[in-house]
Amino acid sequence: MDMRADERVKSVRHFWDKYIQLLDKSAINAKARRWYVKRVEEYIHT
């Protein structure tokens, strides 16, 4: 994997880590967090 691709992967992981932390801080339970992540992924890919 080239350096740019590696940086992109790290950036995406960081985004999801921060997003999940935000959901956790907002008292969203684990099952619902998975639902939110799935919906955001669907939105991003449209």
C-alpha positions in Angstrom: 0.0 0.0 0.0 1.4 3.4 -0.9 1.8 6.2 1.6 -1.3 8.1 0.4 -3.5 5.1 0.7 -2.2 4.3 4.1 -2.9 7.9 5.2 -6.4 7.7 3.8 -7.1 4.5 5.7 -5.8 6.1 8.9 -8.0 9.1 8.3 -11.1 7.1 7.7 -10.4 5.0 10.8 -9.9 8.2 12.8 -13.2 9.6 11.5 -15.2 6.5 12.6 -13.4 6.3 16.0 -14.4 9.9 16.6 -18.0 9.4 15.4 -18.4 6.3 17.6 -17.0 8.3 20.6 -19.5 11.0 19.9 -22.4 8.5 19.8 -21.2 7.0 23.0 -21.0 10.5 24.7 -24.6 11.1 23.5 -25.6 7.9 25.4 -26.5 6.0 22.2 -26.4 2.3 23.0 -24.1 -0.1 21.1 -26.9 -1.7 19.0 -28.1 1.8 17.9 -24.5 2.9 17.2 -24.2 0.1 14.6 -27.4 1.4 13.0 -26.1 4.9 12.8 -22.8 3.9 11.3 -24.6 1.8 8.7 -26.8 4.7 7.7 -23.9 7.1 7.5 -22.0 4.6 5.3 -25.0 4.3 3.0 -25.2 8.1 2.8 -21.5 8.5 2.0 -21.7 5.9 -0.8 -24.7 7.5 -2.5 
